[in-house]
Amino acid sequence: MRIEDTVEEAAYRNRVREWIATEGRDQWPTAAGRESAEERHWVQALQGAGLVGVTWPETYGGQGLSPGHEAIVAAELAEAGMPIPTSMGVGLNMVGPALLVHGSPEQQRQLLPAILSGAAVWCEGFSEPDAGSDLAAIRTRATSQPDGSYRVSGAKVWCSFAHASDWCLLLARTGAREHGSRAITCFLVPMTSPGVSVRPLRQITGESEFNEVFFDEVELPSSAVLDGPGRGWAVAMTTLFYERSRYHDQLAGFAVNLSGLARRVAADPKLRDDARVLERLAGAWTDLQIVRATMLRLGQERDPGGTTTAAGLALKLLWTGAIEGLTSLALDVLGPMAAVESSDETVDGHSWQRELFLAQMWAVAGGSTEIARSVLAEQSLGLPRSR
Amino acid sequence: MDLELSEDQRSLKALVADFGRDWATSSDPAGQTSPDAWRRLAGLGVFELADVEVGTGGIVEQVIVAEELGRVLLGAQYAFTASYVVPLLSLATDGEIAPVILGNRRVSFAGSGRRVVSAGCDLSGEWDLVPGFEPTDAYLLVEDVGAVARIWLAAADDSGVSAEPLHDLDLGSTTVNLRFCQTPSWLVAEVPREQLVSSHQRARLLIAAELIGVAEAAIRAAAEYAKVRVAFGKPIGSYQGVSHPLAGSLAQLEGVRSLLYLTACHLEADTTDAAMLSLAVKARAGAVAVEATGRALHTFGGIGFTWEHPIHRYHRRAIAANATAGSSFELGHQLGLEALACLTR
């Protein structure tokens, strides 16, 4: 247990910092002109510096380094306010790691380098209009054809960045509904396949990052199956494990926002002398340390094959609680201004209201708070299934 | 950077856990730690960890010990002995420390009091709410003289000592109001008052560790009960109204445990963040443990608030430990002021 870097880690951190301060600064897309092409370019720049795929094998364009090195990169990029764009994060932080666990060597060779170079943007096709928390109830069906290929039909929803994606990690039913999660298969689907259509959804924040994706008799070769027929549930669990274990960028934003809020409180005598405000500010500061420390504790825990520990399952709940606490304090502190959206209060010049809406999103994303509690009750306390 | 336990730390955890299980099955249900049990605990070497003369650091190890003792409600005296008694007595030049480390001498720490004055080797003063041993062999006391803290040691059986026992909420604790009237005492050391700050920080950290142990044991006991207690034809643990509060508390406890390890590392490395972190970890551990033990007690239904079942002892201990060395209510406010200053610097 140590909070200091080893000599080697310290040298690595310095190299990362130096790149961020010089070349990184030059290549970072400015906030005004940010769009998909620029985000891809940023990932390409990061790859040039060896700052994506830090733990991935060198054969696929990775660096073959330890999770500790990866944590250093994530922390430094987040600290500099120059993170991996969320749209690229699906491929780099969720799909890529899942491919490394579940993919065949051919699939890994074909797909991983394009994720690292920013050439391929990925989305997830998991939830459906009638299957969210109960993911095993999905109805999208992949029917196998006599030649071994599949035909896929169905509708997916809450697919982040599907409108900008090249590929979709799709869960479809390949067996009877009664077989539940054992009859689900995962497919690697090019978004350009005939029969795939995308409809953007406007979110509460006003942005359109979410989409509905429709599959109408989409033809897929047998090589599109990831980790074999009926293995889709395992792939989904791996992907969700990674989705729930990384909050570096969010935490860096949280820290900036917390300082901004503290300045507002300090400037107003009525607020800074209010014991309730001070106590909640202390709570938010503590939450920040707790989520940071829990990610640090989980740093070495990268094998989703085993049972996830209680701390791993708790992380999502802790993060959600932290962001809810901070944003609700901010809205209370704003007083009458809470009814009006104004910019430049928080990181990237967004409004506090947007941050509050995002907090509500976090309580559902990657498995709802209630599902996380149920899983924790079953896996860590050994309680009977509630459903 | 990592917050993993080393192999040695894991064996220490297992060693203390074994001791705790053994103690829990053989102990007096009234909950006081007997001199014999204390000697056996000391026999594990747990107080050598706190002796600055023996080795530096050891804070992570102390946290592990405190958490494991908390699980069997044996943590009450450990934190004070490890944070104050051992480090302060080890400043003495002669052999006062040896019997403490061996567990043969049980010293209660009284801290700073009111109207404390010394004349030669005679000490007078009033110390309220002193947490201690029953029986206790000696008291360790602080006399504040300007920027200096004089550390005094006095035998508990001296006729000049009056210790009025209070009615403790926690059955394993003995709190007294202490009165000294020209009591013969021995001056252990004179130290700058700031030197006590690190002991205060360590005490908060170790009581936080104990609280985590107490609360997790209570939550796990409640979960075991929820597996076997049937209502409406099913074990009550299958109802989310029962399981979710327990799971929620477990998640909170895991979070505080992460903070505990982080804070231990910062105290060991003596960083500038250590002060705020030690406030944060005690404040949060207290609040989370009181809530968790309350939820655990509630899970047992009617029997939970009777003496037929020991779960009430966990709730009592959590409330008492939260109130000791700064409650979540007090420390939360203090941390708020410090966070405001730190974030706007």
Interface residues (C-beta under 8 A of the other chain):
Chain A: M1 R2 I3 E4 D5 E9 G68 A71 L258 S259 A262 R263 V265 A266 R272 A275 V277 L278 E279 R280 L281 A282 G283 W285 T286 Q289 I290 V291 R292 A293 T294 L296 R297 G299 Q300 A310 A311 L313 A314 L317 L318 E370 A372 R373 S374 L376 A377 S380 L381 G382 L383 P384 R385 S386
Chain B: M1 D2 L3 E4 L5 S6 Q9 V60 I219 R220 A223 A226 K227 K234 P235 G237 S238 Y239 Q240 S243 H244 L246 A247 G248 L250 A251 Q252 E254 G255 V256 R257 S258 L259 Y261 L262 A264 C265 H266 A269 T271 M276 L277 A280 A283 R284 G332 H333 L335 G336 L337 A339 L340 L343 T344
